[in-house]
Amino acid sequence: MLLGKRGNRVGALEEGAPFGCPQLPEAVAERVLLRGIFEIQRESCDVVLGERALRWRRIQPELPAGGSKCHQLGSGESLELEDIFSVKLKRRCSVKQPGKGTLLGITLFICLKEQLNKLKDSTLDLINLSEDHCDIWFREFKKILEGFSSRPKALKILLNPQSHRKESVQVYYEKVEPLLKLAGIKTDVTITEYEGHALSLLDECELQGFDGVVCVGGDGSASEAAHALLLRAQKNAGVEMDCLLTPVGAQLPLGLIPAGSTNVLAHSLCGISHVVTATMHIIMGHIQTVDVCTFSSAGKLLRFGFSAMFGFGGRTLALAEKYRWMSPSRRRDFAVLKALAKLQPEDCKISFLPAGSLCNVDIFLNISIMAIPCLCSVAPRGFAPDTRLNNGSMALIAVRNTTRPEFVKHLKRYSSIKNQFNFPFVETYTIEEVKIHPRGKSNGYNQQEEGGDPATVPESGFPWNVDGDLMEAASEVHIRLHPRLIRLYGGSLEEMNDSKVACNCI
Ligand SMILES: Nc1ncnc2c1ncn2[C@@H]1O[C@H](COP(=O)(O)OP(=O)(O)OP(=O)(O)O)[C@@H](O)[C@H]1O
């Protein structure tokens, strides 16, 4: 049912107060655009279209024996205009009556906010059989919708058919495209054919006519698209890539539809990993400007990204990549268990800005650097719960060497309500820049870790997990934060505390 749900913007007016009277200050301040009678949810209603909201109140029909002509009853309802995303004339068509059918009224398509950051689409029917009456109202609603300039009109869609269980094509055509069509958004879809396809496509393709790019897939696809948009922005602005002190922001906003085995980016942006919520944020033009990191080594830019793990996190991903034939969740759980069985500390030097008190040469089991909260089902409060999408800093979480049971205890805390950082071997810092210099030998380490299997740590270097993608770096990696460098479609996160925990990997 449309009305009265917690948190949505379809609200009740004060009992008995007529439209525009002094008891309704918000209505007084608002210019009335149209007023008329419609049937809403089988009740005759006096409906007022203001500049900000649509308000309606049930009325008693005219009495045959005279008396009150039009009496307002009960409390009224209202709908914020900014929650409407489409309007259509509602008609009944039949085979007997060819043509456009019998007019029934107007249907408004609206975005409803539910609990835990979830958005969903809904409808409100305004029933009136008069063509002239409905035409005036329909045109007014169209004009209002055209005034929402931040909403996209044309989108470039990138679809990774290999994400998760290969269901992203189905997810897009069944759940996303119908909503985009309803909102009148034009789309141009490319189904990526190989790893790196999105990167090369966004390097060359004409993006002039688009208001945004949307990626349907997991973190690997999302991060590749963000990296590609930022590379393109530097190229267009003639910025020297390898001394990237002040990169320019990406021109187009990026939308992320979660359809991968890990959807940390989409989850962090919307507070939930939910296809319809992500789609509604895109349709409504909700934009977040998000901090981005650059990863460079020996003065060369390796990539743009939002989060990274070195040590246990990097090695777990390197292992998972070796077992691609397994299902995504089995692969991840298996890799975590295998990496735990072979748990090895990393000898490395860490230096960061602003300077902290971390003893900068030590052995660490894992080092995480996160510019965004990194929410996911196994860490519902996030891997870096105190970091925001655009607070101009990154979280550095350094886990020093400890026993395996203590390390497992720390990992398990991510999925519980207990503080995962409350261990003597875990240190957290708020930083803007960090250099991580592994002092061991990657190949020697590889032999030790995998019992001689050279595939786990590639000869090209140490494995890093950057936004769920494997990055190899042989020497020091320099990570720098660039505040608000990219615009992403998403909402502000308010109600994330009660998310259900789903972790079975440890
Ligand atoms: N047609 C394709 N074939 C193979 N790989 C592809 C294809 N299209 C895109 N890719 C690559 O797949 C990688 C992973 O995809 P994505 O993150 O969307 O899915 P995922 O299920 O979350 O993957 P992962 O399990 O690796 O996290 C991306 O880096 C992307 O470059």
The ligand as an SDF file (V2000), in Angstrom:
LIG
                    3D

 31 33  0  0  0  0  0  0  0  0999 V2000
   33.0690  -10.8940  -20.9790 N   0  0  0  0  0  0  0  0  0  0  0  0
   33.9630  -10.9620  -19.9980 C   0  0  0  0  0  0  0  0  0  0  0  0
   34.6940  -12.0770  -19.8080 N   0  0  0  0  0  0  0  0  0  0  0  0
   35.5760  -12.1800  -18.8050 C   0  0  0  0  0  0  0  0  0  0  0  0
   35.8230  -11.1930  -17.8990 N   0  0  0  0  0  0  0  0  0  0  0  0
   35.1280  -10.0660  -18.0300 C   0  0  0  0  0  0  0  0  0  0  0  0
   34.1620   -9.8850  -19.0850 C   0  0  0  0  0  0  0  0  0  0  0  0
   33.6280   -8.6430  -18.9580 N   0  0  0  0  0  0  0  0  0  0  0  0
   34.2410   -8.0810  -17.8820 C   0  0  0  0  0  0  0  0  0  0  0  0
   35.1370   -8.9200  -17.3320 N   0  0  0  0  0  0  0  0  0  0  0  0
   35.9860   -8.7180  -16.1450 C   0  0  0  0  0  0  0  0  0  0  0  0
   35.4470   -9.4420  -15.0310 O   0  0  0  0  0  0  0  0  0  0  0  0
   36.0400   -8.9090  -13.8530 C   0  0  0  0  0  0  0  0  0  0  0  0
   35.2430   -9.2220  -12.5960 C   0  0  0  0  0  0  0  0  0  0  0  0
   33.9240   -8.8680  -12.7780 O   0  0  0  0  0  0  0  0  0  0  0  0
   32.9300   -8.3630  -11.6360 P   0  0  0  0  0  0  0  0  0  0  0  0
   33.6440   -7.7310  -10.5280 O   0  0  0  0  0  0  0  0  0  0  0  0
   31.8630   -7.6220  -12.3180 O   0  0  0  0  0  0  0  0  0  0  0  0
   32.2530   -9.6900  -11.1600 O   0  0  0  0  0  0  0  0  0  0  0  0
   32.3750  -10.4930   -9.8230 P   0  0  0  0  0  0  0  0  0  0  0  0
   31.4700  -11.6580   -9.9260 O   0  0  0  0  0  0  0  0  0  0  0  0
   32.1690   -9.6190   -8.6510 O   0  0  0  0  0  0  0  0  0  0  0  0
   33.8280  -10.8950   -9.9460 O   0  0  0  0  0  0  0  0  0  0  0  0
   34.8120  -11.3120   -8.8110 P   0  0  0  0  0  0  0  0  0  0  0  0
   34.3380  -12.6310   -8.3170 O   0  0  0  0  0  0  0  0  0  0  0  0
   36.1070  -11.3240   -9.5330 O   0  0  0  0  0  0  0  0  0  0  0  0
   34.7230  -10.2280   -7.7610 O   0  0  0  0  0  0  0  0  0  0  0  0
   36.2140   -7.4340  -14.1340 C   0  0  0  0  0  0  0  0  0  0  0  0
   37.5100   -7.0490  -13.7780 O   0  0  0  0  0  0  0  0  0  0  0  0
   36.0170   -7.2960  -15.6650 C   0  0  0  0  0  0  0  0  0  0  0  0
   37.0910   -6.6390  -16.3140 O   0  0  0  0  0  0  0  0  0  0  0  0
  1  2  1  0
  2  3  1  0
  2  7  2  0
  3  4  2  0
  4  5  1  0
  5  6  2  0
  6  7  1  0
  6 10  1  0
  7  8  1  0
  8  9  2  0
  9 10  1  0
 10 11  1  0
 11 12  1  0
 11 30  1  0
 12 13  1  0
 13 14  1  0
 13 28  1  0
 14 15  1  0
 15 16  1  0
 16 17  2  0
 16 18  1  0
 16 19  1  0
 19 20  1  0
 20 21  2  0
 20 22  1  0
 20 23  1  0
 23 24  1  0
 24 25  2  0
 24 26  1  0
 24 27  1  0
 28 29  1  0
 28 30  1  0
 30 31  1  0
M  END
$$$$
